Amino acid sequence: MQFHEVRFPTALSFGSIGGPERRTDVVTLASGFEERNTPWANSRRRYDAGIGLRSMDDIDALIAFFEARRGQMYGFRWKDWADFKSCKPSAQVSATDQVIGTGDGVEATFVLRKGYVSGDAVYRRPVTKPVEGTVVLAVDGVALVDGVDFSIDITTGLVTFFTAPSVGVSISAGFEFDVPVRFDTDRIQTSAATFQAGDVPDVPIVELRV
């Protein structure tokens, strides 16, 4: 995949706006009832990086990053300041934040996931771009050591145990993560005069399926 393992400048993404989107097909029947369906198993995030620009130096940094990515050509990492941890934003990452699997004595590779719970419903989001140095794991609540008990591929979010977890044990993880994204435009229009007057450029960002 055409992806650069580099993060969009966090000083610019901090003031951005955005969040998840879903695709739902709604058909209204003759009776007035509805049938709803979705072709998407996972949500997709969209952002506008233009809101975070505060100076001409910020615009310079944006253009440099945009050119290095060749516009829409190459994907990159994005820090979503509203949702970048396995725990609540105000909490510290813990090895018991998210259950990512149950041992069967055979499987040694697991995917990092984050659960979004409301009532009895839960959505488990795959995490494919964990931040290096932030991933911590536990088996039945006992913390493990990176490089001794397991390895983590920060480009895919895959965790590999050196010894497959025993049958029935709970495997949990904590982490910080980025969103794989790309620019959703091949053009950025800027003007020093209008920017200083409060007019910021549109810089659409869209999440990638990786």
N, C-alpha and C positions, 0 to 999 in steps of 0.2 A: 504494500500500500504506500502511496505517496504521502509520507508523514514525517515531519521534522520533530524530534523529541526536544523541543524548546518551548518554554512558557511565554505567553504574551506578557509584556511588562505589567507586573501587579499594581504598580502605581497608577496605570491607566485603566486597568479593569476594575479597580476599587469603586469608582463612581458610576460604573455602568448599570444598565437596567436589563432585566431579562428573567427567564425562568422556563419551566417545562411547558411543552405543548403536546396535545394528543390529536389523533385523527379519528373521528367518529362519524360513521355513515348513519344518518337518521332517515328512516322512511315512514311517512305518515300514511296509515291505512285509511280506507274509505270510512271505517268505523270511528276514526279519530284516534285509535290506539297507535302506538309507535313500535317499530322494530329498530333496534340499534345494534350495530356491529362495528368492529374496528379491525383493520388489517395490521395494526401495529401491536406487537407484544410489549414493546418498551416505548416510553415517552422520549421526546427529543427536546433539547434545550435550544433556545434562541436568545441572543443578546444584542445590545447596541453599545458598542465601545465608544461611540462619539461623545456620549454624555460624560465620560470620565476625563475628557481633555480639558486642561485648565490653563495651558500656556502654549506659546508658539514652540517651545522646546518639546512639549508633549506631542504636538503635531509632527515635529521632526522625527521623534522616536517612532511614532505610528507609521509614518511613510517608510522609514527604514525597515521596519518589521514587515510591512506590507510588500515592499519590493523584494525582500529576501525570501518571502513565501511565494513570490510570483503571482500575487493576487489569490485566486481560488485554487491554484494548482496544488499547493502543499498544505496539509493539515498541521495543527500545532496544539499545544496544551493551553488550557484556559483555567484560571482559578475563579470559581464561582464563590464570591465572598459570602453569599447567603447559605451555601451548602457545599462545604469542602471537607467535612469530617465524618467519621463513622458514628459520632455521637452528636449531641446538641452543640450548637455553636459556642455556648458558654462553658462547656465541659472540657475536660482533658481526655485525650484519646486513651482508651484502655483495651487490653487484649480480650476483654469479654463483651465488647460493644455489640458485635454482630455475629450471629451464628451462621457459618458458611457451609456447614455440612455435618454429617455423622459418619464416623469411621466404620468400615466394613472389613478391615484387615487386608484389603487388596488395593483399593484405590489410594494413590499417594498424591494426586494433583487435584487442587480445588480452585474455584474461581472466587475472587473477592466479590462480595455483594453488600449492598446496603438496603435494609428494609424500611419501608414507609408504612406505618400502621395507623389505621383509624377504625375504631370499633373492631369488628371481626375481619375486616378486609386488610390485606397486606399486599404491597407491591415490592418485589425484590429487584433492585436495580443492579445490573452488572457493573462492576468497577474495573475498567481496563487500563487506567492510567494512575496508579497509586504514586504518591510522592516518595522519592527515595529517602530512606532513613526513618520513615514514620510508621512502617508496618510492624505490628506486634501480634503474636499469635498465642493461643492457649488451647490446651486439650483438657477437657473436664475442669476448666478453671485454673490449670497449672500453666504458668507462663513458659514459653519456649524461647530458645536463643537462635536468632538469625545466623545462618552460616554453620551452625552446629546441629540443629534439629530440622531446619528447613531452609529453602531458598525462595526468593521472590523475583519474578520477572516484572520489572516496573514498566515494561512496554506493553504487557498484555494483561497484567493483574492475576496471573496464574501463580499459585503457591504450590511448591512441591516439597513434600516431606521426604527426608532421607530414609525413614522407615514408615511404612503405611500405618496410620492410626488404627488401634485395635477396634474390634467390633463393638458398636454401640456408644463409643465415646463422642462427646460433643466437641466440635471444632469451632472455635470462635476467633475473631480478629478485630483489630482496631487499626485505623489508618487515616491519613489525609489523602486526598485525591484531586486530580485535575479532570477537566472535561475535554475529550478530544474534539476539536472543532476545526473549521476553516472559515475564511472570509466568504461571505455570501454575495460578493460583488467583485468585479474586476476593475472598478473605478472608484477613486476617492477624490472628491472635489473639496478644495480648501481655499480660503481667502483670508489673508491677514486682516483686512478691513472689517469684514463681516464677523470674523471670529472675535475680534476685540469688542464688537458691538453686542456680543452674546449669542451669535449664531454659530452653532457647532455642526460639524459634518455628520452625515449618517454613515455609520460603520457597522453594517449588519454582520453578525457572527452566527453560524449555525453548527449544531453538534453533528459529528460524524458517527456512522456505524462502523465500529472496528472490531 
